[in-house]
Amino acid sequence: MQNRAMTDPRLAVIVLAAGQGTRMKSRRAKVLHPIAGIPMIGHVLATARELAAVHVIAVVRHERDAVAEAIGDLMPEAVVVDQDDQPGTGRAVELGVAALPGSFEGDVVVVSGDVPLLDAATLSGLIDAHRRAAASATLLSAIVDDATGYGRIVRDGDGALLRIVEQSDADDAELAISEINSGTYVFGIAGLRAQLQNLHAHNAQGERYLTDVVAMLRDAGGPVEAVPVAEPWIVEGVNDRVQLARSAARLNAMIVRGWQLAGVTVHDPATTWIDVRATLADDVELLPGTHIAGATTVAHGARIGPQTTLLDCEVGEGAVISRSDATLAVIGAGASVGPFAYLRPGTELGADGKIGTFVETKNAKIGAGSKVPHLSYIGDTTVGEQSNIGAGTITANYDGVDKHSTVVGSHVRSGSHNVFVAPVTIGDGAYTGAGTVVRKDVAPGELGMTVAPQKNVPRWVAANRPGSKAAEAAAAASGTVERPEGTD
């Protein structure tokens, strides 16, 4: 691959992203459907950025505002151009070329926003072949088993590119051709500008086809080339949900393999999904059914899974997370989470801390070595270091109108089945009794408790459940015949 570390002043990229994508059957623009954690068009823009083109133009129409916003987020330097009512890829490219400076001289790469697996290495090879041949146009083709829906590459007797025929305009002999046009091109800007103005819409679809420009350039005597791609899937477009899933699975397989080669253990690649923005250190271990989503980072030696999803999380060295779901959470080094924990945004678990079985946290900062072992909800709460929150604890953070905070100090031991009614503070070194409802602050070193005297009612079962199995068991245990009070 040619080194393109510096911006290439003779290269522009036009991304076609105006299509409606009716076969997706979606209210969302086709190019915004996500693959590996980013919109489909994000992969195309990332490839354009890697080519280091001096200009990147995106042509949009369907769901224009949403697509333009996504492009702005993904590649702020790209120029967004609106396609008008004249349909066709030729018209889209004409508008894209019009957005280039009049002084631009060089080559224009045309790519589709719905071809997410086309990589920069393949495009760089195409650009280099185009420039070596001093061609007017060079396009990527592919040999496929089923060419349905694609334009066919028609070659002459010497194998040179003759023309491209869209399926709706092809005759039986042309429909039998297995070499298809991928919709990816490199044009010399001078010939492209000259021929775009000669385009017409005299075809079955009433569209201005970019493919006609290739034939015009050839007829004008300019060299045109069709270069088959190494693997057809590289240029496979996404037009429906089946193709979306297929492209997502293929890309994920490549991502997983890349991390395996970088020193990550993946027990079951088929059930492990890693988004493109995720970062994993060496000796990370991913168990089956794990999804490392968004911009999650996982440090050395952490073990994730099985059946775990982390979205935009930060996981420290040696942490262990099992059968849990976390979003926008920070898990410290050596900490453990799960199984069956739910970490909502704002959760921060300190080093060597624990969030255990069936625990939900939200906007909770839990200090180093502190534990919330099981069956608890901890929300809008700060816990100090080396504290233990008893089983079944609830921080009652909402009074029906406003949210309030709970503060638990360091080295606190709270009893089982506590309710902390916020706002409330438990001081350092304090204890709370089992079943306590804490409604006021507990000072450092104090024992907080709300324990009423226990009352046992004699012979209550005999009186209220006569003849029941409980009454029989009680009578057998006491060695007496249980009779209701007031009877002989």
Buried (B, 14 or more C-beta within 10 A) or exposed (E): EEEBEEEBEEBBBBBBBBBEBEBBEBEBBBBBBBBBBBBBBBBBBBBBBBBBBBBBBBBBBBBBEBBBEBBEEBBEEBBBBEBEEBBBBBBBBBBBBEBBEEEBEBBBBBBBBBBBBBBBBBBBBBBBBBBEEEBBBBBBBBBBEEBEEBBBBBBEEEEEBBBBBBBEBBEEEBEEBEBBBBBBBBBBBEBBBBBBEEBEBEBEEEBBBBBBBBBBBBEEEBBBBBBBBEEBBBBBBBBBEEBBEBBBEBBBEEBBEEBBEEEBEBBBBEBBBBBBBBBBBEBBBBBBBBBBBBBBBBBBBBBBBBBBBBBBBBBBBBBBBBBBBBBBBBBBBBBBBBBBBBBBBBBBBBBBBBBBBBBBBBBBBBBBBBBBBBBBBBBBBBBBBBBBBBBBBBBBBEEEEEEBBBBBBBBBBBBBBBBBBBBBBBBBBBBBBBBBBBEEBBEBEBEBBEEEEEEEEEBEBBBEBEEEEEBBEBBEEEEEEBBEEEEE
